[in-house]
Amino acid sequence: MESRETDVLIVGAGLAGLSAAVAARQTGARVTLLERAPFEERGGNSRFSNGAMRAVYQGVEDIDPLVGGLTEDERKRADFGSYSREQYYEDIGRVTQYRSEITMAEMLVENSRSTMLWLARQGVRFLPLYEWQVHLADGSIKFSGGSAVEINGAGQGASDAMFAAAEREGVDILYDARAIRLIEDAEGVTGVVARQERREFEIHACAVILACGGFEANAEMRTRYLGPSWELAKVRGSRFNTGDGLRMALDIGAMPFGNWSGCHSSSWDLNAPDVNELEYGTIFKRDDYLEGIVVNADGKRFFDEGADIRALTYAKLGRAILAQPGQVAWQIFDARGAERLHGEYRVRQSARFTAGTLEALVSQIEGIDRVAFLATVSEFNAAIRGDVPYDPARKDGRGTTGLAIPKSNWARAISEPPFEAYAVTCGITFTFGGLRVDSNCRVKDVDDRIIPGLFAAGEMIGGLFYFNYPGGSGLMSAAVSGKQASMAAAESKSRNASEQ
Ligand SMILES: Cc1cc2nc3c(=O)[nH]c(=O)nc-3n(C[C@H](O)[C@H](O)[C@H](O)COP(=O)(O)OP(=O)(O)OC[C@H]3O[C@@H](n4cnc5c(N)ncnc54)[C@H](O)[C@@H]3O)c2cc1C
């Protein structure tokens, strides 16, 4: 079998793999990057993403260098607030029901700020994330919730910038190259066997960094680990993340860790294809449930639409929808709610219904209990606390009283025509189960010992997210862990060199 050699071998060219590759080259190591996708589809989920990033910042002065200088007008209009380390830990703890492994949370939080600055130095451009913030009637914008910046050009922008950096630094990138198994000897992992078309070859390296995503695009593994019906979820990102890296590592005795039955999944248009395509990007996301109510085929509400801000609730909504009859639900808005919907709701592919009355609206929807639906809307409208003013700028406490399933904030009657309904289902983003790694991303085996030469980064790391995740921390974790893994990998390369 043909054989090649390198110092640091990285599997997967999403943000984790690209960050690892660029950082490893900057230590002087020879770096080879294997990407399973062809050139045109390179970049993994990172390229599909919205580009929101969650990092610690002390105030507007920390935002300024990331976005290349705010204008006077931006400074005047926007109140950026701050996002402390303590708040980041608290958000991770709260949404993961305090299960997040502290070493993993520390790696993310403590390196978030420095990694943002490092990404900016590699050519990634950032913008204030105005879309996720609260826009007040006087035109001012109030930042809250932690994700203050997004990548200019979203996932595509991140991917373009980091591929350009990798090429500039001299990373050897092989496309259409799928890693299929790890090579090990008595000393540890020494390379991988990969396949390009039908040809297999070996690449030997001092260190192997697995950065090839979770198993979100593998219907069989989804059903095996996440449970029944998960084969019916639609894939929001790359079709290439089929769990190869996890399988390869488990095959040599790596320890599985974290929430293997959990994943990030959100509300996704029913008309979306089973597996997303780059040309669609995020046009099928339907994350504005806060502005109305969501009902199932029984005509009933099934979760608290106003439990918390969007960034802390949207990533668990897909699972809730998948559990409904037919794996479908409808988001319902009146004219006031519809006015606040994001642009993607208006795309031509949207599974959308509109009508002047609720009766006419529901008569267009196949498969819903129409009588129960009308009763649900009346009960909801009657249960809203009229004594608390509606305030989109904060968790306003304008909830419902007496309903079995409350809406805790931002409750407004569904009463002003025209009315709109959007059919949604579960879109899976990425899986939470992964490998057990230490704070340098070194993979451990089932006896809790380091497997020499093997590292993992990005979605492949277990123990960080459980049940839910704070929006913007997927890309952050990918960049932080990729960089962290490459530092440790480059060290093991110099250790090997000095031992020879
Ligand atoms: C629609 C969407 C929107 C999102 N929006 C955001 C957001 O706004 N903010 C945020 O923080 N997160 C977001 N995320 C999540 C975020 O994209 C991921 O958490 C992050 O990109 C993971 O990076 P990664 O490098 O680990 O994986 P990926 O970017 O998925 O990269 C994995 C790479 O491995 C390659 N690969 C797979 N198997 C093999 C193999 N056997 N051999 C070689 N290569 C292989 C794949 O081709 C791919 O390039 C979003 C995700 C999606 C799908």
The ligand as an ORCA input file, in Angstrom:
! r2SCAN-3c Opt
* xyz 0 1
  C     -27.021     25.093      9.916
  C     -26.020     25.233     11.023
  C     -25.877     26.459     11.680
  C     -24.962     26.583     12.730
  N     -24.777     27.820     13.285
  C     -23.861     27.960     14.274
  C     -23.584     29.245     14.816
  O     -24.113     30.273     14.373
  N     -22.690     29.328     15.848
  C     -22.044     28.223     16.347
  O     -21.259     28.345     17.281
  N     -22.265     26.998     15.813
  C     -23.135     26.847     14.788
  N     -23.331     25.615     14.240
  C     -22.575     24.481     14.800
  C     -21.139     24.513     14.255
  O     -21.199     24.568     12.851
  C     -20.338     23.296     14.702
  O     -20.405     23.150     16.100
  C     -18.865     23.464     14.305
  O     -18.776     23.945     13.004
  C     -18.139     22.133     14.392
  O     -16.876     22.253     13.806
  P     -16.023     20.943     13.523
  O     -14.782     21.401     12.847
  O     -15.921     20.115     14.739
  O     -16.917     20.087     12.516
  P     -17.219     20.332     10.966
  O     -17.165     21.766     10.623
  O     -18.478     19.624     10.653
  O     -16.012     19.619     10.218
  C     -15.893     18.216     10.157
  C     -15.131     17.877      8.876
  O     -14.744     16.496      8.894
  C     -14.848     15.979      7.575
  N     -14.899     14.506      7.680
  C     -15.902     13.737      8.183
  N     -15.522     12.436      8.144
  C     -14.262     12.386      7.617
  C     -13.339     11.327      7.324
  N     -13.622     10.053      7.565
  N     -12.143     11.653      6.770
  C     -11.818     12.953      6.495
  N     -12.657     13.991      6.762
  C     -13.859     13.702      7.319
  C     -16.100     16.644      7.027
  O     -16.105     16.631      5.616
  C     -15.961     18.058      7.607
  O     -15.253     18.891      6.730
  C     -24.202     25.456     13.159
  C     -24.321     24.247     12.487
  C     -25.206     24.126     11.420
  C     -25.293     22.807     10.688
*
